């Protein structure tokens, strides 16, 4: 009986630590960064137009950080976004989405434009210098890291969440990678009702 209690206690502690580490990774920011979008940054969109933190003001937004060479998470999330827009129909006409590249070395504005255009004209690709990408990622607590591959190339590990922002650019929640479409669309409807 004592062994079972010890095992259960160990499992509870392990789960608590795992949850705590997960929350820490989500919220971890580089030194000097302010979490959840309150920082300042200077980036460019897929058309080469300069954009900054005011980009998210005036309409509700869905914000995703990824890269065009991503083998699974990013194309899946983009396909899910297409499904969300379709499910919302005219109800979602004010919703805008942004795909911020965490791989500015390879993701040019033109490449981002090609990548997002197959989903919706309401998704805008964003890139910039590595320093400015670090600022926006840090302001949203986004983890990303370059991972070398055996062939000499590289991939990117990154946070796989879609951040939901109201029309003032304030954080309102997230949609998880692979989240049920009905749940995700429900969150977007709530966001639209608040904005």
Secondary structure by P-SEA (a helix, b strand, c coil): caaaaaaaaaaaaaaaaaaaaaaaaaacccccccccccccccccccccccccccccccccbbbbbbccccccaaaaaaaaaaaaaaaaccccccbbbbbbbcccccccaaaaaaaaccccccbbbbbccaaaaaaaaaaabbbbbbbbcccccbbbbbbbbbbbbcccccccccccccccaaaaaaaaaaaaaac
